[in-house]
Amino acid sequence: MPRCSVCGKVFPEGQGIYVKVRNKEIFFHKKTCATKFLRELLPLLGQECMGAVESVLDSFSKAIEEKKREKRLPGT
């Protein structure tokens, strides 16, 4: 059974959030622990990682814009 990397709570396999970064497995038993982890991690990232952050944000932004276009009625 996985153990949350933030609070240490043990939870059933198949629940929670699982992230594998290279050879490191990170487990979060709920989204608040994942959020807490990200809030600690992001300020520590160096300038070289900001390009990756911007790339991910751009991809989400494009997906949002695409969804907006799909919802428009034809001819408007």
PDB file of N, CA, C and O in Angstrom:
ATOM      1  N   MET A   1       0.851  -1.181   0.000  1.00  0.00           N
ATOM      2  CA  MET A   1       0.000   0.000   0.000  1.00  0.00           C
ATOM      3  C   MET A   1       0.894   1.240   0.000  1.00  0.00           C
ATOM      4  O   MET A   1       1.864   1.317   0.754  1.00  0.00           O
ATOM      5  N   PRO A   2       0.559   2.208  -0.852  1.00  0.00           N
ATOM      6  CA  PRO A   2       1.387   3.421  -0.917  1.00  0.00           C
ATOM      7  C   PRO A   2       1.233   4.293   0.330  1.00  0.00           C
ATOM      8  O   PRO A   2       0.225   4.242   1.035  1.00  0.00           O
ATOM      9  N   ARG A   3       2.262   5.087   0.568  1.00  0.00           N
ATOM     10  CA  ARG A   3       2.268   6.033   1.686  1.00  0.00           C
ATOM     11  C   ARG A   3       2.396   7.434   1.099  1.00  0.00           C
ATOM     12  O   ARG A   3       3.259   7.676   0.255  1.00  0.00           O
ATOM     13  N   CYS A   4       1.550   8.353   1.537  1.00  0.00           N
ATOM     14  CA  CYS A   4       1.574   9.735   1.053  1.00  0.00           C
ATOM     15  C   CYS A   4       2.945  10.353   1.342  1.00  0.00           C
ATOM     16  O   CYS A   4       3.448  10.280   2.463  1.00  0.00           O
ATOM     17  N   SER A   5       3.538  10.961   0.313  1.00  0.00           N
ATOM     18  CA  SER A   5       4.863  11.571   0.444  1.00  0.00           C
ATOM     19  C   SER A   5       4.835  12.857   1.255  1.00  0.00           C
ATOM     20  O   SER A   5       5.891  13.336   1.668  1.00  0.00           O
ATOM     21  N   VAL A   6       3.663  13.429   1.497  1.00  0.00           N
ATOM     22  CA  VAL A   6       3.547  14.693   2.229  1.00  0.00           C
ATOM     23  C   VAL A   6       3.172  14.466   3.690  1.00  0.00           C
ATOM     24  O   VAL A   6       3.836  14.985   4.587  1.00  0.00           O
ATOM     25  N   CYS A   7       2.102  13.688   3.936  1.00  0.00           N
ATOM     26  CA  CYS A   7       1.624  13.537   5.314  1.00  0.00           C
ATOM     27  C   CYS A   7       1.918  12.169   5.913  1.00  0.00           C
ATOM     28  O   CYS A   7       1.785  11.982   7.123  1.00  0.00           O
ATOM     29  N   GLY A   8       2.317  11.207   5.079  1.00  0.00           N
ATOM     30  CA  GLY A   8       2.668   9.885   5.581  1.00  0.00           C
ATOM     31  C   GLY A   8       1.506   8.912   5.711  1.00  0.00           C
ATOM     32  O   GLY A   8       1.701   7.777   6.145  1.00  0.00           O
ATOM     33  N   LYS A   9       0.307   9.334   5.346  1.00  0.00           N
ATOM     34  CA  LYS A   9      -0.855   8.447   5.467  1.00  0.00           C
ATOM     35  C   LYS A   9      -0.759   7.296   4.464  1.00  0.00           C
ATOM     36  O   LYS A   9      -0.420   7.503   3.299  1.00  0.00           O
ATOM     37  N   VAL A  10      -1.056   6.100   4.924  1.00  0.00           N
ATOM     38  CA  VAL A  10      -1.101   4.926   4.052  1.00  0.00           C
ATOM     39  C   VAL A  10      -2.506   4.836   3.474  1.00  0.00           C
ATOM     40  O   VAL A  10      -3.491   5.021   4.188  1.00  0.00           O
ATOM     41  N   PHE A  11      -2.596   4.548   2.167  1.00  0.00           N
ATOM     42  CA  PHE A  11      -3.901   4.475   1.515  1.00  0.00           C
ATOM     43  C   PHE A  11      -3.911   3.329   0.511  1.00  0.00           C
ATOM     44  O   PHE A  11      -2.854   2.879   0.070  1.00  0.00           O
ATOM     45  N   PRO A  12      -5.114   2.851   0.145  1.00  0.00           N
ATOM     46  CA  PRO A  12      -5.224   1.698  -0.755  1.00  0.00           C
ATOM     47  C   PRO A  12      -4.666   1.974  -2.150  1.00  0.00           C
ATOM     48  O   PRO A  12      -4.784   3.085  -2.667  1.00  0.00           O
ATOM     49  N   GLU A  13      -4.063   0.964  -2.744  1.00  0.00           N
ATOM     50  CA  GLU A  13      -3.556   1.060  -4.115  1.00  0.00           C
ATOM     51  C   GLU A  13      -4.712   1.386  -5.055  1.00  0.00           C
ATOM     52  O   GLU A  13      -5.810   0.849  -4.908  1.00  0.00           O
ATOM     53  N   GLY A  14      -4.461   2.261  -6.012  1.00  0.00           N
ATOM     54  CA  GLY A  14      -5.495   2.659  -6.958  1.00  0.00           C
ATOM     55  C   GLY A  14      -6.212   3.929  -6.563  1.00  0.00           C
ATOM     56  O   GLY A  14      -6.959   4.489  -7.366  1.00  0.00           O
ATOM     57  N   GLN A  15      -6.005   4.394  -5.354  1.00  0.00           N
ATOM     58  CA  GLN A  15      -6.585   5.653  -4.915  1.00  0.00           C
ATOM     59  C   GLN A  15      -5.476   6.692  -4.839  1.00  0.00           C
ATOM     60  O   GLN A  15      -4.297   6.351  -4.930  1.00  0.00           O
ATOM     61  N   GLY A  16      -5.842   7.939  -4.675  1.00  0.00           N
ATOM     62  CA  GLY A  16      -4.861   8.999  -4.542  1.00  0.00           C
ATOM     63  C   GLY A  16      -4.234   9.364  -5.873  1.00  0.00           C
ATOM     64  O   GLY A  16      -4.749   9.021  -6.937  1.00  0.00           O
ATOM     65  N   ILE A  17      -3.123  10.061  -5.795  1.00  0.00           N
ATOM     66  CA  ILE A  17      -2.413  10.554  -6.974  1.00  0.00           C
ATOM     67  C   ILE A  17      -1.015   9.970  -6.965  1.00  0.00           C
ATOM     68  O   ILE A  17      -0.318  10.004  -5.952  1.00  0.00           O
ATOM     69  N   TYR A  18      -0.615   9.431  -8.110  1.00  0.00           N
ATOM     70  CA  TYR A  18       0.700   8.818  -8.253  1.00  0.00           C
ATOM     71  C   TYR A  18       1.438   9.529  -9.379  1.00  0.00           C
ATOM     72  O   TYR A  18       0.908   9.672 -10.481  1.00  0.00           O
ATOM     73  N   VAL A  19       2.672   9.978  -9.101  1.00  0.00           N
ATOM     74  CA  VAL A  19       3.499  10.631 -10.110  1.00  0.00           C
ATOM     75  C   VAL A  19       4.874   9.980 -10.069  1.00  0.00           C
ATOM     76  O   VAL A  19       5.460   9.792  -9.003  1.00  0.00           O
ATOM     77  N   LYS A  20       5.376   9.640 -11.253  1.00  0.00           N
ATOM     78  CA  LYS A  20       6.735   9.097 -11.338  1.00  0.00           C
ATOM     79  C   LYS A  20       7.586  10.095 -12.099  1.00  0.00           C
ATOM     80  O   LYS A  20       7.291  10.429 -13.247  1.00  0.00           O
ATOM     81  N   VAL A  21       8.644  10.570 -11.458  1.00  0.00           N
ATOM     82  CA  VAL A  21       9.571  11.512 -12.067  1.00  0.00           C
ATOM     83  C   VAL A  21      10.926  10.827 -12.113  1.00  0.00           C
ATOM     84  O   VAL A  21      11.573  10.605 -11.090  1.00  0.00           O
ATOM     85  N   ARG A  22      11.331  10.501 -13.330  1.00  0.00           N
ATOM     86  CA  ARG A  22      12.523   9.681 -13.555  1.00  0.00           C
ATOM     87  C   ARG A  22      12.393   8.399 -12.756  1.00  0.00           C
ATOM     88  O   ARG A  22      11.514   7.592 -13.061  1.00  0.00           O
ATOM     89  N   ASN A  23      13.215   8.172 -11.757  1.00  0.00           N
ATOM     90  CA  ASN A  23      13.135   6.934 -10.968  1.00  0.00           C
ATOM     91  C   ASN A  23      12.478   7.144  -9.610  1.00  0.00           C
ATOM     92  O   ASN A  23      12.457   6.232  -8.784  1.00  0.00           O
ATOM     93  N   LYS A  24      11.948   8.328  -9.375  1.00  0.00           N
ATOM     94  CA  LYS A  24      11.351   8.666  -8.082  1.00  0.00           C
ATOM     95  C   LYS A  24       9.833   8.570  -8.162  1.00  0.00           C
ATOM     96  O   LYS A  24       9.215   9.201  -9.019  1.00  0.00           O
ATOM     97  N   GLU A  25       9.233   7.791  -7.281  1.00  0.00           N
ATOM     98  CA  GLU A  25       7.777   7.679  -7.202  1.00  0.00           C
ATOM     99  C   GLU A  25       7.273   8.588  -6.087  1.00  0.00           C
ATOM    100  O   GLU A  25       7.776   8.562  -4.963  1.00  0.00           O
ATOM    101  N   ILE A  26       6.266   9.392  -6.425  1.00  0.00           N
ATOM    102  CA  ILE A  26       5.692  10.325  -5.455  1.00  0.00           C
ATOM    103  C   ILE A  26       4.207  10.001  -5.328  1.00  0.00           C
ATOM    104  O   ILE A  26       3.492   9.927  -6.327  1.00  0.00           O
ATOM    105  N   PHE A  27       3.750   9.809  -4.099  1.00  0.00           N
ATOM    106  CA  PHE A  27       2.358   9.465  -3.827  1.00  0.00           C
ATOM    107  C   PHE A  27       1.708  10.562  -2.998  1.00  0.00           C
ATOM    108  O   PHE A  27       2.325  11.127  -2.095  1.00  0.00           O
ATOM    109  N   PHE A  28       0.444  10.856  -3.321  1.00  0.00           N
ATOM    110  CA  PHE A  28      -0.357  11.812  -2.553  1.00  0.00           C
ATOM    111  C   PHE A  28      -1.698  11.149  -2.280  1.00  0.00           C
ATOM    112  O   PHE A  28      -2.346  10.659  -3.204  1.00  0.00           O
ATOM    113  N   HIS A  29      -2.120  11.127  -1.018  1.00  0.00           N
ATOM    114  CA  HIS A  29      -3.374  10.432  -0.714  1.00  0.00           C
ATOM    115  C   HIS A  29      -4.598  11.269  -1.058  1.00  0.00           C
ATOM    116  O   HIS A  29      -5.698  10.726  -1.163  1.00  0.00           O
ATOM    117  N   LYS A  30      -4.436  12.572  -1.237  1.00  0.00           N
ATOM    118  CA  LYS A  30      -5.535  13.421  -1.691  1.00  0.00           C
ATOM    119  C   LYS A  30      -4.964  14.674  -2.344  1.00  0.00           C
ATOM    120  O   LYS A  30      -3.773  14.966  -2.238  1.00  0.00           O
ATOM    121  N   LYS A  31      -5.844  15.405  -3.023  1.00  0.00           N
ATOM    122  CA  LYS A  31      -5.375  16.547  -3.806  1.00  0.00           C
ATOM    123  C   LYS A  31      -4.783  17.664  -2.948  1.00  0.00           C
ATOM    124  O   LYS A  31      -3.939  18.419  -3.431  1.00  0.00           O
ATOM    125  N   THR A  32      -5.200  17.786  -1.698  1.00  0.00           N
ATOM    126  CA  THR A  32      -4.634  18.842  -0.860  1.00  0.00           C
ATOM    127  C   THR A  32      -3.154  18.583  -0.579  1.00  0.00           C
ATOM    128  O   THR A  32      -2.370  19.526  -0.469  1.00  0.00           O
ATOM    129  N   CYS A  33      -2.772  17.317  -0.465  1.00  0.00           N
ATOM    130  CA  CYS A  33      -1.353  16.996  -0.266  1.00  0.00           C
ATOM    131  C   CYS A  33      -0.561  17.278  -1.543  1.00  0.00           C
ATOM    132  O   CYS A  33       0.570  17.760  -1.473  1.00  0.00           O
ATOM    133  N   ALA A  34      -1.142  16.983  -2.705  1.00  0.00           N
ATOM    134  CA  ALA A  34      -0.480  17.279  -3.978  1.00  0.00           C
ATOM    135  C   ALA A  34      -0.291  18.787  -4.138  1.00  0.00           C
ATOM    136  O   ALA A  34       0.759  19.242  -4.591  1.00  0.00           O
ATOM    137  N   THR A  35      -1.306  19.553  -3.765  1.00  0.00           N
ATOM    138  CA  THR A  35      -1.234  21.007  -3.847  1.00  0.00           C
ATOM    139  C   THR A  35      -0.174  21.546  -2.904  1.00  0.00           C
ATOM    140  O   THR A  35       0.601  22.427  -3.278  1.00  0.00           O
ATOM    141  N   LYS A  36      -0.131  21.037  -1.709  1.00  0.00           N
ATOM    142  CA  LYS A  36       0.868  21.460  -0.727  1.00  0.00           C
ATOM    143  C   LYS A  36       2.277  21.189  -1.252  1.00  0.00           C
ATOM    144  O   LYS A  36       3.169  22.025  -1.109  1.00  0.00           O
ATOM    145  N   PHE A  37       2.472  20.016  -1.862  1.00  0.00           N
ATOM    146  CA  PHE A  37       3.762  19.651  -2.440  1.00  0.00           C
ATOM    147  C   PHE A  37       4.153  20.631  -3.554  1.00  0.00           C
ATOM    148  O   PHE A  37       5.286  21.110  -3.595  1.00  0.00           O
ATOM    149  N   LEU A  38       3.210  20.924  -4.454  1.00  0.00           N
ATOM    150  CA  LEU A  38       3.504  21.844  -5.559  1.00  0.00           C
ATOM    151  C   LEU A  38       3.821  23.255  -5.071  1.00  0.00           C
ATOM    152  O   LEU A  38       4.689  23.929  -5.625  1.00  0.00           O
ATOM    153  N   ARG A  39       3.115  23.699  -4.032  1.00  0.00           N
ATOM    154  CA  ARG A  39       3.385  25.037  -3.482  1.00  0.00           C
ATOM    155  C   ARG A  39       4.784  25.135  -2.886  1.00  0.00           C
ATOM    156  O   ARG A  39       5.393  26.204  -2.908  1.00  0.00           O
ATOM    157  N   GLU A  40       5.289  24.045  -2.361  1.00  0.00           N
ATOM    158  CA  GLU A  40       6.659  24.021  -1.830  1.00  0.00           C
ATOM    159  C   GLU A  40       7.686  23.882  -2.958  1.00  0.00           C
ATOM    160  O   GLU A  40       8.762  24.479  -2.909  1.00  0.00           O
ATOM    161  N   LEU A  41       7.336  23.087  -3.971  1.00  0.00           N
ATOM    162  CA  LEU A  41       8.274  22.770  -5.045  1.00  0.00           C
ATOM    163  C   LEU A  41       8.505  23.924  -6.013  1.00  0.00           C
ATOM    164  O   LEU A  41       9.650  24.253  -6.324  1.00  0.00           O
ATOM    165  N   LEU A  42       7.435  24.535  -6.488  1.00  0.00           N
ATOM    166  CA  LEU A  42       7.563  25.529  -7.557  1.00  0.00           C
ATOM    167  C   LEU A  42       8.502  26.692  -7.239  1.00  0.00           C
ATOM    168  O   LEU A  42       9.281  27.075  -8.112  1.00  0.00           O
ATOM    169  N   PRO A  43       8.472  27.270  -6.049  1.00  0.00           N
ATOM    170  CA  PRO A  43       9.423  28.353  -5.770  1.00  0.00           C
ATOM    171  C   PRO A  43      10.887  27.901  -5.766  1.00  0.00           C
ATOM    172  O   PRO A  43      11.790  28.723  -5.927  1.00  0.00           O
ATOM    173  N   LEU A  44      11.121  26.616  -5.586  1.00  0.00           N
ATOM    174  CA  LEU A  44      12.493  26.105  -5.540  1.00  0.00           C
ATOM    175  C   LEU A  44      13.076  25.794  -6.918  1.00  0.00           C
ATOM    176  O   LEU A  44      14.285  25.611  -7.058  1.00  0.00           O
ATOM    177  N   LEU A  45      12.213  25.736  -7.931  1.00  0.00           N
ATOM    178  CA  LEU A  45      12.687  25.414  -9.275  1.00  0.00           C
ATOM    179  C   LEU A  45      13.573  26.532  -9.802  1.00  0.00           C
ATOM    180  O   LEU A  45      13.288  27.715  -9.618  1.00  0.00           O
ATOM    181  N   GLY A  46      14.631  26.137 -10.447  1.00  0.00           N
ATOM    182  CA  GLY A  46      15.548  27.114 -11.011  1.00  0.00           C
ATOM    183  C   GLY A  46      15.016  27.722 -12.294  1.00  0.00           C
ATOM    184  O   GLY A  46      13.997  27.276 -12.823  1.00  0.00           O
ATOM    185  N   GLN A  47      15.691  28.724 -12.788  1.00  0.00           N
ATOM    186  CA  GLN A  47      15.286  29.431 -14.001  1.00  0.00           C
ATOM    187  C   GLN A  47      15.224  28.486 -15.194  1.00  0.00           C
ATOM    188  O   GLN A  47      14.398  28.681 -16.085  1.00  0.00           O
ATOM    189  N   GLU A  48      16.077  27.469 -15.231  1.00  0.00           N
ATOM    190  CA  GLU A  48      16.088  26.534 -16.359  1.00  0.00           C
ATOM    191  C   GLU A  48      14.794  25.726 -16.449  1.00  0.00           C
ATOM    192  O   GLU A  48      14.459  25.219 -17.519  1.00  0.00           O
ATOM    193  N   CYS A  49      14.068  25.601 -15.345  1.00  0.00           N
ATOM    194  CA  CYS A  49      12.799  24.862 -15.348  1.00  0.00           C
ATOM    195  C   CYS A  49      11.623  25.721 -15.780  1.00  0.00           C
ATOM    196  O   CYS A  49      10.555  25.191 -16.087  1.00  0.00           O
ATOM    197  N   MET A  50      11.795  27.025 -15.810  1.00  0.00           N
ATOM    198  CA  MET A  50      10.679  27.905 -16.137  1.00  0.00           C
ATOM    199  C   MET A  50      10.205  27.718 -17.578  1.00  0.00           C
ATOM    200  O   MET A  50       9.029  27.929 -17.874  1.00  0.00           O
ATOM    201  N   GLY A  51      11.108  27.325 -18.472  1.00  0.00           N
ATOM    202  CA  GLY A  51      10.703  27.042 -19.844  1.00  0.00           C
ATOM    203  C   GLY A  51       9.718  25.889 -19.888  1.00  0.00           C
ATOM    204  O   GLY A  51       8.744  25.927 -20.640  1.00  0.00           O
ATOM    205  N   ALA A  52       9.968  24.862 -19.086  1.00  0.00           N
ATOM    206  CA  ALA A  52       9.061  23.713 -19.019  1.00  0.00           C
ATOM    207  C   ALA A  52       7.725  24.125 -18.418  1.00  0.00           C
ATOM    208  O   ALA A  52       6.678  23.691 -18.899  1.00  0.00           O
ATOM    209  N   VAL A  53       7.738  24.942 -17.388  1.00  0.00           N
ATOM    210  CA  VAL A  53       6.502  25.425 -16.762  1.00  0.00           C
ATOM    211  C   VAL A  53       5.691  26.220 -17.786  1.00  0.00           C
ATOM    212  O   VAL A  53       4.482  26.026 -17.907  1.00  0.00           O
ATOM    213  N   GLU A  54       6.350  27.109 -18.518  1.00  0.00           N
ATOM    214  CA  GLU A  54       5.670  27.911 -19.536  1.00  0.00           C
ATOM    215  C   GLU A  54       5.092  27.028 -20.635  1.00  0.00           C
ATOM    216  O   GLU A  54       3.990  27.283 -21.120  1.00  0.00           O
ATOM    217  N   SER A  55       5.822  26.000 -21.029  1.00  0.00           N
ATOM    218  CA  SER A  55       5.357  25.085 -22.069  1.00  0.00           C
ATOM    219  C   SER A  55       4.078  24.362 -21.651  1.00  0.00           C
ATOM    220  O   SER A  55       3.141  24.235 -22.440  1.00  0.00           O
ATOM    221  N   VAL A  56       4.048  23.893 -20.416  1.00  0.00           N
ATOM    222  CA  VAL A  56       2.856  23.199 -19.912  1.00  0.00           C
ATOM    223  C   VAL A  56       1.680  24.172 -19.818  1.00  0.00           C
ATOM    224  O   VAL A  56       0.559  23.832 -20.195  1.00  0.00           O
ATOM    225  N   LEU A  57       1.934  25.374 -19.318  1.00  0.00           N
ATOM    226  CA  LEU A  57       0.862  26.372 -19.245  1.00  0.00           C
ATOM    227  C   LEU A  57       0.325  26.721 -20.629  1.00  0.00           C
ATOM    228  O   LEU A  57      -0.882  26.886 -20.804  1.00  0.00           O
ATOM    229  N   ASP A  58       1.215  26.834 -21.612  1.00  0.00           N
ATOM    230  CA  ASP A  58       0.786  27.126 -22.984  1.00  0.00           C
ATOM    231  C   ASP A  58      -0.090  26.013 -23.537  1.00  0.00           C
ATOM    232  O   ASP A  58      -1.091  26.281 -24.200  1.00  0.00           O
ATOM    233  N   SER A  59       0.283  24.761 -23.268  1.00  0.00           N
ATOM    234  CA  SER A  59      -0.515  23.647 -23.792  1.00  0.00           C
ATOM    235  C   SER A  59      -1.914  23.635 -23.173  1.00  0.00           C
ATOM    236  O   SER A  59      -2.890  23.352 -23.867  1.00  0.00           O
ATOM    237  N   PHE A  60      -2.022  23.940 -21.879  1.00  0.00           N
ATOM    238  CA  PHE A  60      -3.337  24.020 -21.250  1.00  0.00           C
ATOM    239  C   PHE A  60      -4.130  25.205 -21.805  1.00  0.00           C
ATOM    240  O   PHE A  60      -5.335  25.093 -22.032  1.00  0.00           O
ATOM    241  N   SER A  61      -3.470  26.318 -22.022  1.00  0.00           N
ATOM    242  CA  SER A  61      -4.126  27.500 -22.570  1.00  0.00           C
ATOM    243  C   SER A  61      -4.684  27.212 -23.965  1.00  0.00           C
ATOM    244  O   SER A  61      -5.804  27.615 -24.281  1.00  0.00           O
ATOM    245  N   LYS A  62      -3.912  26.519 -24.793  1.00  0.00           N
ATOM    246  CA  LYS A  62      -4.370  26.162 -26.137  1.00  0.00           C
ATOM    247  C   LYS A  62      -5.569  25.220 -26.066  1.00  0.00           C
ATOM    248  O   LYS A  62      -6.506  25.353 -26.853  1.00  0.00           O
ATOM    249  N   ALA A  63      -5.550  24.281 -25.140  1.00  0.00           N
ATOM    250  CA  ALA A  63      -6.666  23.347 -24.987  1.00  0.00           C
ATOM    251  C   ALA A  63      -7.934  24.085 -24.566  1.00  0.00           C
ATOM    252  O   ALA A  63      -9.025  23.764 -25.036  1.00  0.00           O
ATOM    253  N   ILE A  64      -7.795  25.060 -23.694  1.00  0.00           N
ATOM    254  CA  ILE A  64      -8.942  25.865 -23.250  1.00  0.00           C
ATOM    255  C   ILE A  64      -9.509  26.654 -24.419  1.00  0.00           C
ATOM    256  O   ILE A  64     -10.725  26.702 -24.604  1.00  0.00           O
ATOM    257  N   GLU A  65      -8.637  27.274 -25.210  1.00  0.00           N
ATOM    258  CA  GLU A  65      -9.093  28.040 -26.371  1.00  0.00           C
ATOM    259  C   GLU A  65      -9.789  27.140 -27.380  1.00  0.00           C
ATOM    260  O   GLU A  65     -10.794  27.532 -27.973  1.00  0.00           O
ATOM    261  N   GLU A  66      -9.263  25.939 -27.579  1.00  0.00           N
ATOM    262  CA  GLU A  66      -9.877  24.996 -28.515  1.00  0.00           C
ATOM    263  C   GLU A  66     -11.278  24.599 -28.052  1.00  0.00           C
ATOM    264  O   GLU A  66     -12.193  24.490 -28.868  1.00  0.00           O
ATOM    265  N   LYS A  67     -11.446  24.385 -26.756  1.00  0.00           N
ATOM    266  CA  LYS A  67     -12.773  24.060 -26.221  1.00  0.00           C
ATOM    267  C   LYS A  67     -13.743  25.217 -26.428  1.00  0.00           C
ATOM    268  O   LYS A  67     -14.915  24.998 -26.734  1.00  0.00           O
ATOM    269  N   LYS A  68     -13.263  26.442 -26.265  1.00  0.00           N
ATOM    270  CA  LYS A  68     -14.113  27.614 -26.478  1.00  0.00           C
ATOM    271  C   LYS A  68     -14.573  27.673 -27.926  1.00  0.00           C
ATOM    272  O   LYS A  68     -15.736  27.978 -28.194  1.00  0.00           O
ATOM    273  N   ARG A  69     -13.672  27.386 -28.867  1.00  0.00           N
ATOM    274  CA  ARG A  69     -14.019  27.408 -30.289  1.00  0.00           C
ATOM    275  C   ARG A  69     -15.063  26.349 -30.626  1.00  0.00           C
ATOM    276  O   ARG A  69     -15.964  26.601 -31.426  1.00  0.00           O
ATOM    277  N   GLU A  70     -14.949  25.180 -30.028  1.00  0.00           N
ATOM    278  CA  GLU A  70     -15.882  24.094 -30.294  1.00  0.00           C
ATOM    279  C   GLU A  70     -17.294  24.422 -29.812  1.00  0.00           C
ATOM    280  O   GLU A  70     -18.269  23.951 -30.399  1.00  0.00           O
ATOM    281  N   LYS A  71     -17.416  25.217 -28.759  1.00  0.00           N
ATOM    282  CA  LYS A  71     -18.728  25.532 -28.198  1.00  0.00           C
ATOM    283  C   LYS A  71     -19.461  26.617 -28.996  1.00  0.00           C
ATOM    284  O   LYS A  71     -20.674  26.768 -28.849  1.00  0.00           O
ATOM    285  N   ARG A  72     -18.748  27.371 -29.836  1.00  0.00           N
ATOM    286  CA  ARG A  72     -19.394  28.420 -30.624  1.00  0.00           C
ATOM    287  C   ARG A  72     -20.314  27.806 -31.655  1.00  0.00           C
ATOM    288  O   ARG A  72     -20.031  26.752 -32.225  1.00  0.00           O
ATOM    289  N   LEU A  73     -21.413  28.487 -31.878  1.00  0.00           N
ATOM    290  CA  LEU A  73     -22.354  28.043 -32.901  1.00  0.00           C
ATOM    291  C   LEU A  73     -21.819  28.404 -34.280  1.00  0.00           C
ATOM    292  O   LEU A  73     -21.157  29.431 -34.432  1.00  0.00           O
ATOM    293  N   PRO A  74     -22.092  27.589 -35.274  1.00  0.00           N
ATOM    294  CA  PRO A  74     -21.647  27.902 -36.643  1.00  0.00           C
ATOM    295  C   PRO A  74     -22.229  29.228 -37.113  1.00  0.00           C
ATOM    296  O   PRO A  74     -23.405  29.522 -36.898  1.00  0.00           O
ATOM    297  N   GLY A  75     -21.382  30.021 -37.758  1.00  0.00           N
ATOM    298  CA  GLY A  75     -21.836  31.305 -38.293  1.00  0.00           C
ATOM    299  C   GLY A  75     -21.784  32.445 -37.299  1.00  0.00           C
ATOM    300  O   GLY A  75     -22.226  33.550 -37.613  1.00  0.00           O
ATOM    301  N   THR A  76     -21.249  32.207 -36.094  1.00  0.00           N
ATOM    302  CA  THR A  76     -21.168  33.301 -35.111  1.00  0.00           C
ATOM    303  C   THR A  76     -19.757  33.722 -34.895  1.00  0.00           C
ATOM    304  O   THR A  76     -19.498  34.628 -34.103  1.00  0.00           O
TER     305      THR A  76
END
